[in-house]
Amino acid sequence: MSSRISFLFTITVWLIFFVPFFISLNDFNYLLIKFSPVLQAVLSWHSDRFIVDITGIYGIDSINGFSIWWSMFILAIYFSIVVIIGIKVVKNIEIFERD
């Protein structure tokens, strides 16, 4: 039980101190884009320098604070949630024998 509490404490401290560096919520209009797993693949919206150099030629605007690292972080969280739910579902499945 104490290992679970220390794990939750560590995760909480990490979330409080580390995650805000990834999240820049200066513009709430782009909040849905930053958290949508489907829109993480739209590279032209990312504000990383190597992408902005290419997309700037075509006049495509980027979203401030929307970086590749943020996309990887969000996709890792969503993937972890799907895996955890999948494991729980598979453990609860009853297999019936067919005749």
C-alpha positions in Angstrom: 0.0 0.0 0.0 2.8 2.4 0.8 4.5 1.8 -2.6 1.2 2.8 -4.3 1.0 6.0 -2.2 4.7 6.9 -3.0 4.0 6.2 -6.7 1.0 8.4 -6.7 2.9 11.1 -4.9 5.7 10.9 -7.4 3.3 11.2 -10.3 1.6 14.1 -8.7 4.8 16.0 -8.1 5.9 15.3 -11.7 2.6 16.6 -13.0 2.7 19.7 -11.0 6.3 20.7 -11.8 7.0 19.2 -15.2 3.8 19.3 -17.3 3.2 23.0 -17.2 6.4 23.5 -19.2 4.7 21.6 -22.1 1.4 23.4 -21.8 1.1 27.0 -22.8 -2.5 27.9 -22.5 -2.1 31.5 -23.5 -4.7 31.1 -26.2 -7.8 29.1 -25.2 -9.0 28.9 -28.8 -6.4 26.3 -29.5 -7.0 24.2 -26.4 -9.1 21.6 -28.2 -6.4 21.2 -30.8 -3.7 20.7 -28.2 -5.6 17.9 -26.5 -7.2 16.1 -29.4 -5.3 12.9 -30.3 -6.4 13.0 -33.9 -5.0 16.5 -34.5 -1.5 15.7 -33.1 -0.5 14.4 -36.5 -1.0 17.8 -38.2 2.6 18.8 -38.4 2.1 22.1 -40.0 0.4 23.5 -36.8 3.4 22.6 -34.6 5.7 25.5 -33.6 9.0 23.7 -33.8 11.7 25.6 -35.7 12.4 23.0 -38.3 8.7 22.7 -39.2 8.1 26.5 -39.1 10.9 27.0 -41.6 9.2 24.8 -44.1 5.6 25.8 -43.5 6.4 29.5 -43.4 7.3 29.4 -47.0 3.7 28.4 -47.8 2.2 30.9 -45.4 0.8 28.3 -42.9 0.6 29.6 -39.4 1.7 27.6 -36.5 0.2 27.4 -33.0 2.4 28.7 -30.2 3.2 26.1 -27.6 2.2 23.2 -29.8 5.4 21.2 -30.2 6.4 17.7 -31.2 7.2 16.9 -27.6 3.8 17.9 -26.5 2.2 15.7 -29.2 4.3 12.7 -28.1 3.4 13.4 -24.4 -0.4 13.5 -25.2 -0.3 10.5 -27.4 1.6 8.5 -24.8 -1.0 9.4 -22.2 -3.9 8.4 -24.5 -2.1 5.2 -25.5 -1.5 4.3 -21.8 -5.1 4.8 -21.0 -6.2 2.5 -23.9 -3.7 -0.2 -22.9 -4.9 -0.1 -19.2 -8.6 -0.2 -20.2 -7.8 -3.0 -22.7 -6.0 -5.1 -20.0 -8.9 -4.7 -17.7 -11.4 -5.7 -20.4 -9.4 -8.7 -21.4 -9.1 -9.9 -17.8 -12.9 -9.7 -17.4 -13.8 -11.6 -20.6 -15.3 -14.9 -20.1 -14.5 -17.5 -22.7 -17.3 -19.8 -23.5 -16.8 -23.2 -25.1 -18.6 -23.8 -28.3 -20.0 -27.2 -29.1 
